[in-house]
């Protein structure tokens, strides 16, 4: 998950503060959603994602010509260059006459590329196209974005359920007794162990439920991948994401399902989303947060 989403999506609701009035609370959630949309629609946001190409060992030529191992969209030059994958190292070589640049504006001829899990991937640019290396398990691939992608330019917003304080639910954080990892399935068919310090325990409709959280380091917001009874009908079939403020000194926090949002795979077939672990299925229709995004793309 390693920075699948940006921090701008998270807006902390102070624990122990006085309850907001109805209108103030609705305005707060609306502001959060506006920040979410701003992040999503950035020129290099998820809506700009137009390609994902897994590298094979050795040379991988790329460009718009169909003879390449990796075929970019028609707006790219027919022959751009080649990626060379050796062990876990990727080198790019750009053919003469093609002006590919780094994000810093330096013209590239040959360069070792850092992947996304380093926290500082090497971005390569040509016109409106941006690409970089991602690492998923033992696989290395090329993620391609287009700042002028139709999916971005024609985006019309995401339908949401009405904001209701009913879905702002107190929760008790129960830590695991020792270092713990939960197995997170992915849309790629892999399973990734993620650090989980504990569970959020809460009550809904008189019943007690719990959600295993992911937290990279102490003090970070809890990241929750969950599914519920609306999935595949009213909301995205593979679940939704949610951030929760870390517990206070009394072990309490608040789960606000009004901030449940769609994973990137809702918008594009080229994302590599994590899926909810089985224990994070809530057998209730959580009619809060974002609904299924309506677009031409469907799984």
C-alpha positions as CSV (number, residue, x, y, z in Angstrom):
1,X,0.0,0.0,0.0
2,X,3.0,2.2,0.6
3,X,1.5,5.5,-0.2
4,X,-1.4,4.2,-2.4
5,X,-3.2,7.4,-1.4
6,X,-2.2,10.9,-0.5
7,X,-2.4,12.4,3.0
8,X,-4.8,15.1,1.7
9,X,-7.5,12.5,1.7
10,X,-7.3,12.4,5.5
11,X,-9.0,15.0,7.7
12,X,-8.8,14.3,11.4
13,X,-11.8,14.8,13.6
14,X,-10.7,15.6,17.0
15,X,-11.5,13.0,19.7
16,X,-13.3,14.3,22.7
17,X,-14.3,17.6,21.0
18,X,-17.9,18.8,21.3
19,X,-20.2,17.4,18.6
20,X,-20.6,19.7,15.6
21,X,-24.0,21.0,14.8
22,X,-25.6,19.3,11.8
23,X,-24.8,22.0,9.3
24,X,-21.2,22.4,10.4
25,X,-20.7,18.6,10.3
26,X,-22.1,18.4,6.8
27,X,-19.9,21.3,5.7
28,X,-16.8,19.6,7.2
29,X,-17.5,16.4,5.3
30,X,-18.1,18.4,2.1
31,X,-14.8,20.1,2.5
32,X,-13.1,16.8,3.0
33,X,-14.7,15.5,-0.2
34,X,-13.6,18.6,-2.1
35,X,-10.0,17.9,-1.1
36,X,-10.5,14.3,-2.2
37,X,-11.7,15.4,-5.6
38,X,-8.9,17.9,-5.9
39,X,-6.3,15.1,-5.3
40,X,-8.1,12.7,-7.6
41,X,-8.2,15.2,-10.5
42,X,-4.6,16.4,-10.3
43,X,-2.8,16.3,-13.7
44,X,-0.9,13.2,-12.4
45,X,-3.8,11.9,-10.2
46,X,-5.4,8.5,-10.5
47,X,-7.7,9.7,-13.3
48,X,-4.6,10.2,-15.5
49,X,-3.6,6.5,-15.4
50,X,-3.6,5.0,-18.9
51,X,-1.3,2.1,-18.9
52,X,0.5,-0.6,-16.9
53,X,3.2,-2.8,-18.5
54,X,5.1,-5.6,-16.6
55,X,8.7,-5.9,-17.6
56,X,10.4,-9.1,-18.7
57,X,14.0,-9.8,-18.0
58,X,16.4,-8.2,-20.5
59,X,15.4,-5.6,-23.1
60,X,11.8,-4.2,-23.4
61,X,11.5,-1.8,-26.3
62,X,8.7,0.8,-26.0
63,X,6.9,3.4,-28.1
64,X,3.6,3.7,-30.0
65,X,4.6,1.3,-32.8
66,X,3.0,-2.2,-32.4
67,X,6.4,-3.9,-33.0
68,X,7.5,-2.8,-29.5
69,X,7.4,-5.1,-26.4
70,X,5.6,-2.2,-24.7
71,X,3.1,-0.3,-26.8
72,X,2.4,3.2,-25.7
73,X,-0.6,5.3,-26.9
74,X,-0.5,6.8,-30.4
75,X,0.5,10.2,-29.2
76,X,3.9,8.8,-28.2
77,X,6.8,8.5,-30.8
78,X,6.8,5.1,-32.6
79,X,10.2,4.2,-31.1
80,X,11.1,5.8,-27.8
81,X,13.8,3.5,-26.3
82,X,14.2,0.4,-24.2
83,X,13.9,-0.6,-20.6
84,X,16.5,-3.1,-19.5
85,X,15.6,-5.3,-16.5
86,X,18.4,-7.1,-14.8
87,X,17.7,-8.7,-11.5
88,X,15.9,-5.9,-9.6
89,X,17.5,-3.0,-11.5
90,X,15.8,-1.2,-14.4
91,X,17.8,1.0,-16.8
92,X,16.1,3.1,-19.5
93,X,17.9,4.0,-22.7
94,X,16.2,6.7,-24.9
95,X,16.9,6.5,-28.7
96,X,18.6,9.5,-30.3
97,X,16.4,12.4,-31.3
98,X,13.7,11.6,-28.7
99,X,13.4,14.4,-26.0
100,X,12.4,12.5,-22.9
101,X,13.0,14.5,-19.7
102,X,13.1,13.9,-16.0
103,X,10.7,15.8,-13.7
104,X,13.6,18.2,-13.0
105,X,13.9,19.0,-16.8
106,X,17.0,17.0,-17.5
107,X,17.2,15.3,-20.9
108,X,17.5,11.5,-20.5
109,X,19.7,9.3,-22.7
110,X,20.5,6.4,-20.2
111,X,19.5,6.2,-16.6
112,X,18.9,3.8,-13.7
113,X,15.3,4.2,-12.6
114,X,14.1,4.2,-9.0
115,X,10.8,2.4,-8.4
116,X,7.8,3.8,-6.5
117,X,8.5,1.8,-3.3
118,X,11.7,3.8,-2.7
119,X,9.5,6.8,-2.1
120,X,11.2,8.7,-4.8
121,X,10.5,7.1,-8.2
122,X,12.2,8.5,-11.3
123,X,9.6,10.3,-13.4
124,X,10.0,10.4,-17.2
125,X,8.1,12.9,-19.3
126,X,7.3,13.3,-23.0
127,X,4.5,15.8,-23.9
128,X,1.5,15.0,-21.7
129,X,2.8,11.5,-20.9
130,X,4.4,10.6,-17.5
131,X,5.8,7.2,-16.7
132,X,7.8,5.5,-13.9
133,X,8.6,2.1,-12.5
134,X,6.4,0.4,-9.9
135,X,7.3,-2.7,-7.8
136,X,4.6,-5.2,-6.8
137,X,6.0,-8.3,-5.1
138,X,8.7,-9.6,-7.3
139,X,7.3,-7.8,-10.4
140,X,8.6,-4.5,-11.8
141,X,6.4,-2.6,-14.3
142,X,5.9,0.7,-16.1
143,X,3.0,2.8,-14.9
144,X,1.9,5.3,-17.6
145,X,-0.1,8.5,-17.0
146,X,-1.4,11.1,-19.4
147,X,-2.3,14.5,-18.0
148,X,-4.7,14.9,-20.9
149,X,-6.4,11.5,-20.4
150,X,-10.1,11.4,-21.3
151,X,-10.9,9.8,-17.9
152,X,-9.5,12.9,-16.3
153,X,-10.9,15.5,-18.7
154,X,-14.4,14.1,-18.7
155,X,-14.6,13.4,-14.9
156,X,-18.0,14.6,-13.6
157,X,-17.7,13.8,-9.9
158,X,-18.6,10.9,-7.6
159,X,-22.0,10.3,-6.3
160,X,-22.2,10.1,-2.5
161,X,-24.8,9.0,0.1
162,X,-26.3,11.9,2.1
163,X,-24.0,12.9,5.0
164,X,-25.3,11.6,8.3
165,X,-23.8,11.8,11.8
166,X,-25.3,8.3,12.3
167,X,-22.3,6.9,10.5
168,X,-19.8,8.7,12.8
169,X,-19.2,5.9,15.2
170,X,-17.1,5.8,18.4
171,X,-14.6,2.9,18.3
172,X,-12.2,1.3,20.8
173,X,-8.8,0.4,19.6
174,X,-7.7,-3.0,20.8
175,X,-4.0,-3.6,20.1
176,X,-2.6,-7.0,19.2
177,X,-0.4,-8.5,22.0
178,X,2.6,-8.7,19.7
179,X,3.9,-7.5,16.3
180,X,1.2,-8.6,13.9
181,X,0.7,-8.6,10.1
182,X,-2.6,-9.1,8.2
183,X,-2.7,-10.7,4.8
184,X,-4.1,-8.3,2.2
185,X,-5.2,-9.7,-1.2
186,X,-4.7,-7.6,-4.2
187,X,-6.4,-7.2,-7.6
188,X,-3.3,-8.8,-9.1
189,X,-4.0,-12.1,-7.4
190,X,-1.2,-11.7,-4.9
191,X,-1.3,-11.5,-1.1
192,X,0.7,-8.8,0.7
193,X,1.5,-8.9,4.5
194,X,0.8,-5.5,6.0
195,X,1.6,-4.3,9.5
196,X,-1.4,-4.2,11.8
197,X,-1.1,-2.9,15.4
198,X,-4.7,-3.9,16.3
199,X,-8.5,-3.7,15.7
200,X,-11.1,-1.1,15.9
201,X,-14.1,-2.4,17.8
202,X,-17.5,-0.6,17.4
203,X,-21.2,-1.1,17.7
204,X,-23.7,-0.7,15.0
205,X,-27.5,-1.5,15.3
206,X,-26.8,-3.1,18.6
207,X,-24.2,-5.5,17.3
208,X,-20.4,-5.4,17.9
209,X,-18.0,-5.5,14.9
210,X,-14.3,-5.1,14.4
211,X,-12.0,-4.0,11.7
212,X,-8.3,-4.8,11.4
213,X,-6.3,-1.7,10.6
214,X,-3.0,-1.1,8.8
215,X,-0.5,1.4,10.2
216,X,3.0,1.8,8.7
217,X,4.4,3.6,11.8
218,X,3.1,4.7,15.2
219,X,1.1,7.9,15.1
220,X,0.0,7.5,11.5
221,X,-3.8,7.4,10.8
222,X,-5.2,3.9,10.7
223,X,-5.9,2.7,7.1
224,X,-8.9,0.5,6.8
225,X,-9.9,-1.6,3.8
226,X,-13.4,-2.9,4.3
227,X,-16.4,-4.4,2.5
228,X,-20.1,-4.3,3.3
229,X,-23.5,-5.3,2.0
230,X,-23.6,-2.4,-0.5
231,X,-20.7,-3.7,-2.5
232,X,-21.4,-4.6,-6.1
233,X,-24.9,-3.0,-5.9
234,X,-24.6,0.6,-4.7
235,X,-20.8,0.8,-4.1
236,X,-17.7,-0.5,-5.7
237,X,-17.7,-4.3,-5.8
238,X,-14.3,-4.8,-4.3
239,X,-14.8,-2.7,-1.2
240,X,-13.8,0.8,-0.1
241,X,-11.0,2.6,1.8
242,X,-11.2,4.7,5.0
243,X,-8.8,6.6,7.2
244,X,-9.3,6.8,11.0
245,X,-7.5,9.0,13.5
246,X,-5.2,7.1,15.8
247,X,-6.6,6.3,19.2
248,X,-6.3,8.8,22.0
249,X,-4.7,8.0,25.4
250,X,-7.9,6.3,26.5
251,X,-7.8,4.0,23.4
252,X,-10.8,5.7,21.7
253,X,-11.2,7.1,18.3
254,X,-14.1,7.7,15.8
255,X,-14.8,5.8,12.6
256,X,-16.5,8.2,10.1
257,X,-18.0,6.1,7.3
258,X,-19.0,9.4,5.6
259,X,-15.4,9.5,4.5
260,X,-15.4,6.0,3.0
261,X,-14.0,6.4,-0.5
262,X,-13.4,4.4,-3.7
263,X,-10.1,2.7,-4.4
264,X,-8.2,3.7,-7.5
265,X,-9.3,0.5,-9.3
266,X,-12.8,2.0,-9.5
267,X,-11.5,4.5,-12.0
268,X,-9.0,2.6,-14.1
269,X,-8.0,-1.0,-15.0
270,X,-4.4,-0.1,-14.6
271,X,-4.2,0.3,-10.8
272,X,-2.9,-2.4,-8.4
273,X,-5.4,-2.1,-5.6
274,X,-5.4,-4.0,-2.3
275,X,-8.7,-5.7,-1.5
276,X,-10.5,-6.1,1.9
277,X,-9.3,-9.0,4.0
278,X,-12.1,-11.5,4.8
279,X,-12.2,-10.4,8.5
280,X,-13.0,-6.8,7.4
281,X,-16.4,-7.6,5.9
282,X,-19.2,-5.8,7.8
283,X,-22.5,-7.8,7.3
284,X,-24.4,-4.5,7.2
285,X,-25.2,-2.1,4.3
286,X,-23.0,0.9,5.1
287,X,-24.9,3.6,3.2
288,X,-22.3,6.4,3.8
289,X,-19.5,7.8,1.8
290,X,-18.8,7.3,-1.9
291,X,-21.0,5.3,-4.2
292,X,-20.0,3.3,-7.3
293,X,-18.3,5.6,-9.8
294,X,-20.2,5.6,-13.1
295,X,-17.9,5.6,-16.1
296,X,-17.3,3.6,-19.3
297,X,-14.8,1.5,-17.4
298,X,-16.2,-1.5,-15.6
299,X,-14.6,-4.7,-14.3
